[in-house]
């Protein structure tokens, strides 16, 4: 790690604009009070929605336009649900933690509404606007008006895989869908799928099914509700 003197120098260089970019842990960001930060990039999802809200609040404190970007993978959420992060939490705190982490994932993957609306609604405010005109959803017409497609076969085989892998996680479910099957009925369902339906496709597809409330999710365990 860095020495105390090195940390202080980096801190001061950033505050005094000698270093325009800094890469750090979230602990560094907690102590930053700089009004003209133009961009905050999360390389990996935060653990809770409250953390995310606090951290992006470092950008644009001078009132000028600023950008917040979230770069994440599905593995971030699986990691944060592991015992390493949850074993020492009491039942009430653990429940809130899981819901908050779920809200982060929903915020990252949901393309059905304005990001600012999602932020405000999580904290109990009901926005009076439909679009903030600043987030990616508001500025990208393709996000707001996606092309319609028929995913009946994909939904059918995914829900069947959920039933066959009761109380197992997403990895096991996706593996069964994409790996050759010795079960004739399941293999027939696989044969009906369009080509190039990768593991990543089905992981993202699972999030869509959760958002549509066709399946529920508890600690990465999927259960069919239809």
N, C-alpha and C positions, 0 to 999 in steps of 0.2 A: 504494500500500500504506500501511499504518499505520506511524507512527513508533515508535521503541523505547519512548518514554514512553507512547504510546497503548496499545501492546501490554501493557505492564506494568500499566497501570490496568485494562484489561479483564480481565487475568489475576487480579489481586487482587480486583476486584469479584466475579468468579465464585467464587473460593475463599472469600470472606467473605460470600457469600449476598446481596450487593447486586444481582447480576444472576442471576436464576434460570435464564436460558436463554442459551446461547452458540452461535453458528454459526461454524465454523472449519474449517480444513483438518486433515488427520490429524496434521500436525506439532505442532499445539497440543495435541492429545490425548495425545501421547507424554509431555508434561511434566506431566500432571495427576495429582495424588495426593490426591483428594478422596473421602472414604469414603461420602458420602451422595448420590451421583449417582443419580437415580431413573429416568432415561431416556436411552438412547443411540440416536440415529436416524442411520442411514446413508442419505444421499441420493445414491444411486449405489452400485453394488457395489464392494467392495474388490478389489484385484488378486489377493490370495492368501488361502487359508483361514487361514494363520498370522496374517496381518494382521487378519483379521476376529476371530479368537479373542482376540488381544491387545487389540483396540479395545473389544469388548463387555465385556471384563474390567474396564473402568473403572466399570461400573455395579454398584451394590449391594455395595460392599466392606465396608459395615457389617453385612452379613448380612440386611438387610431386603429385601422384594420390590422388584424393579426391572424395567423393561421395555426390551427391545432390539428395534428395528424396522429392517427392511431394505427400502428403497424402491429398486427397480432397473428397468432396461429391458434388453431383449436387446442393445441397442446398446452397453451398458457392456462386455459380454464381447467383442464384435467389436473395440471400440476397444483393449482391453488385449492383444489378439492381434496388433495391427498392428506393423509394423516399428519404430515410434517407441518401443515398450516392449520389444521383443525383439531388435533388431538387435545390441545390444552385449552380449548374454548368450552365454556359451559353451554348447556343445551340452548338457552335463549340466544346467546351471542352467536353460536354456530348457525342457528336458523336464520338470523339476520344476515350473517356473513354470506351464506349460500344464496339467499334471495338477492343480496346486493351484487354478488358476483354474476348471478344470472341476469341481472339488469344490465351489467356491463356488456355481457355477450349479446343480449338482445339489442342494445344500443348499437353495437358494432355491426350486427348482421341485418338488422331490420331496414328495409328499403321502402317502407310504406308511409313514412311520415318525416316531417322536418326534424332535424337533430335537436334544434333548440326546444321545440315542443316536447320532445322526449325527455330532455333534461329537466324542464320545468315540471312536467307531470310526475316524474319520479319523486320530486321533493314536495309534491302536494299542491302545486299551483296549476290552475287550468288556463292555458294560454287563450288569449282572445284573437290570435292570428292563426292562419293555416300555414303560412310560410314566412320564415324570417328573412329570406332572400340572401342569406350569407353562407349557409352550410352547403355541403356537396349535393344533398338531395334537392335543395331549392334551386341550385344553379345548373343541375344536370337533368335535362328533359328526359333522357333515356332512363334514368333512375325513377323518375316520377311516372313514366308511361312505358313500362316494360312490355315487350312483345308477349302476347299470350301463347302458351304452348300446352300440349296435352301430356301430362306426366302420369297417366293412369297406370301404365305398366310398372313404372318406377315405384309408385306408391304401393301398388299391390304386392310387389316382391319385398319391399322394405317392411311392410306391416307383417307379412308372413315370416320374415326373418326375425322380427321382434318376438313373435309368438314362439318360434322355434328356439330362441335364445333367451328364455324368460329370466329377467333380472340380471342379464349380462350387459356389459357396456357397449358403447358405439363401435369400438374396434372389432369386437367379436361379430357384431351384426353385419358390419360392412364386409368383413372378411368372408362371411358365408355367402353374401350376395355376389362377390366378385371372384371367388375361387370355384373351380369345377366341383360340381355336386354329384354324388352317387345316388341321390334321391331322384327318381324319375320325374315326379311331379314338380319338384323345385327346379330341376334342370330345365323343364319345359318353360317355367316362368323366366329363367335366365335367357332362354333362347328368344324370348319375345322382346327383350331389351334392345334399344338402339345400340349401335356400336359406340365405342369410346365413352362408356359410362364408367369412369374411374372411381377409385376409392375416395378421392377428394370430392368428386361430384356427389357421392352419396352422403358424405359427412355434411356438406353444405345443404343437401336436400333434407337431411334430418332436421337441421335448424329451421328450415322452412315449414316442415310438418309441425314442429313445436309451436312456431309462431301462429300457424293456422289452427292450433289446438286440436290437431288430429292425433297427436301423441303427447304424453306428458313425460317429464324427465325429472328424475331424482338422483342426484349424485352420479350423473352420467349413466344411470340405468334407465332404459327406455321401456315404456309400457304402452301398449295399444289402448286407445280409448274409443275405438270404433269397431 
